[in-house]
Amino acid sequence: MNMEAIRLTLNSARLTPIIKLPKTLRNREVEVIVMPKSEDAKERQLDTERKSMMGCLSQYADPSLIEQEAHGTGRTGRERAAQTCADSGRGC
């Protein structure tokens, strides 16, 4: 498969209107390579989008806390903060 590409060296200041560059690349000579995106890359991107993160941290779960997580406290953070202020007597 023969792929056409263009390779340029230029000052990164010329790219700032188009691309947000990290500070480490600003006002420096950089190399830019322009080439068509392959169809394989599009398919890989679709596969990545379909993956779920569900269960990826299960190795860190504490089984003894699962029952508590299922029921929760039923209170929002704001309600807990209000109760803490009331308990402290400071009237936050």
MODELLER restraints for C-alpha pairs under 7 A, 6 or more apart:
rsr = mdl.restraints
at = mdl.atoms
rsr.add(forms.Gaussian(group=physical.xy_distance, feature=features.Distance(at['CA:4:A'], at['CA:35:A']), mean=6.40, stdev=0.5))
rsr.add(forms.Gaussian(group=physical.xy_distance, feature=features.Distance(at['CA:5:A'], at['CA:33:A']), mean=6.88, stdev=0.5))
rsr.add(forms.Gaussian(group=physical.xy_distance, feature=features.Distance(at['CA:5:A'], at['CA:34:A']), mean=5.59, stdev=0.5))
rsr.add(forms.Gaussian(group=physical.xy_distance, feature=features.Distance(at['CA:5:A'], at['CA:35:A']), mean=4.55, stdev=0.5))
rsr.add(forms.Gaussian(group=physical.xy_distance, feature=features.Distance(at['CA:6:A'], at['CA:33:A']), mean=5.65, stdev=0.5))
rsr.add(forms.Gaussian(group=physical.xy_distance, feature=features.Distance(at['CA:6:A'], at['CA:34:A']), mean=5.15, stdev=0.5))
rsr.add(forms.Gaussian(group=physical.xy_distance, feature=features.Distance(at['CA:6:A'], at['CA:35:A']), mean=6.61, stdev=0.5))
rsr.add(forms.Gaussian(group=physical.xy_distance, feature=features.Distance(at['CA:7:A'], at['CA:32:A']), mean=5.75, stdev=0.5))
rsr.add(forms.Gaussian(group=physical.xy_distance, feature=features.Distance(at['CA:7:A'], at['CA:33:A']), mean=4.51, stdev=0.5))
rsr.add(forms.Gaussian(group=physical.xy_distance, feature=features.Distance(at['CA:7:A'], at['CA:34:A']), mean=6.52, stdev=0.5))
rsr.add(forms.Gaussian(group=physical.xy_distance, feature=features.Distance(at['CA:8:A'], at['CA:31:A']), mean=5.65, stdev=0.5))
rsr.add(forms.Gaussian(group=physical.xy_distance, feature=features.Distance(at['CA:8:A'], at['CA:32:A']), mean=5.14, stdev=0.5))
rsr.add(forms.Gaussian(group=physical.xy_distance, feature=features.Distance(at['CA:8:A'], at['CA:33:A']), mean=6.44, stdev=0.5))
rsr.add(forms.Gaussian(group=physical.xy_distance, feature=features.Distance(at['CA:9:A'], at['CA:29:A']), mean=6.60, stdev=0.5))
rsr.add(forms.Gaussian(group=physical.xy_distance, feature=features.Distance(at['CA:9:A'], at['CA:30:A']), mean=5.60, stdev=0.5))
rsr.add(forms.Gaussian(group=physical.xy_distance, feature=features.Distance(at['CA:9:A'], at['CA:31:A']), mean=4.45, stdev=0.5))
rsr.add(forms.Gaussian(group=physical.xy_distance, feature=features.Distance(at['CA:9:A'], at['CA:32:A']), mean=6.23, stdev=0.5))
rsr.add(forms.Gaussian(group=physical.xy_distance, feature=features.Distance(at['CA:10:A'], at['CA:29:A']), mean=5.37, stdev=0.5))
rsr.add(forms.Gaussian(group=physical.xy_distance, feature=features.Distance(at['CA:10:A'], at['CA:30:A']), mean=5.63, stdev=0.5))
rsr.add(forms.Gaussian(group=physical.xy_distance, feature=features.Distance(at['CA:10:A'], at['CA:31:A']), mean=6.54, stdev=0.5))
rsr.add(forms.Gaussian(group=physical.xy_distance, feature=features.Distance(at['CA:11:A'], at['CA:27:A']), mean=6.17, stdev=0.5))
rsr.add(forms.Gaussian(group=physical.xy_distance, feature=features.Distance(at['CA:11:A'], at['CA:28:A']), mean=5.47, stdev=0.5))
rsr.add(forms.Gaussian(group=physical.xy_distance, feature=features.Distance(at['CA:11:A'], at['CA:29:A']), mean=4.44, stdev=0.5))
rsr.add(forms.Gaussian(group=physical.xy_distance, feature=features.Distance(at['CA:11:A'], at['CA:30:A']), mean=6.10, stdev=0.5))
rsr.add(forms.Gaussian(group=physical.xy_distance, feature=features.Distance(at['CA:12:A'], at['CA:25:A']), mean=6.86, stdev=0.5))
rsr.add(forms.Gaussian(group=physical.xy_distance, feature=features.Distance(at['CA:12:A'], at['CA:26:A']), mean=5.74, stdev=0.5))
rsr.add(forms.Gaussian(group=physical.xy_distance, feature=features.Distance(at['CA:12:A'], at['CA:27:A']), mean=5.39, stdev=0.5))
rsr.add(forms.Gaussian(group=physical.xy_distance, feature=features.Distance(at['CA:12:A'], at['CA:28:A']), mean=5.58, stdev=0.5))
rsr.add(forms.Gaussian(group=physical.xy_distance, feature=features.Distance(at['CA:12:A'], at['CA:29:A']), mean=6.03, stdev=0.5))
rsr.add(forms.Gaussian(group=physical.xy_distance, feature=features.Distance(at['CA:12:A'], at['CA:30:A']), mean=5.97, stdev=0.5))
rsr.add(forms.Gaussian(group=physical.xy_distance, feature=features.Distance(at['CA:13:A'], at['CA:26:A']), mean=6.48, stdev=0.5))
rsr.add(forms.Gaussian(group=physical.xy_distance, feature=features.Distance(at['CA:13:A'], at['CA:27:A']), mean=5.42, stdev=0.5))
rsr.add(forms.Gaussian(group=physical.xy_distance, feature=features.Distance(at['CA:85:A'], at['CA:91:A']), mean=5.64, stdev=0.5))
rsr.add(forms.Gaussian(group=physical.xy_distance, feature=features.Distance(at['CA:85:A'], at['CA:92:A']), mean=5.29, stdev=0.5))
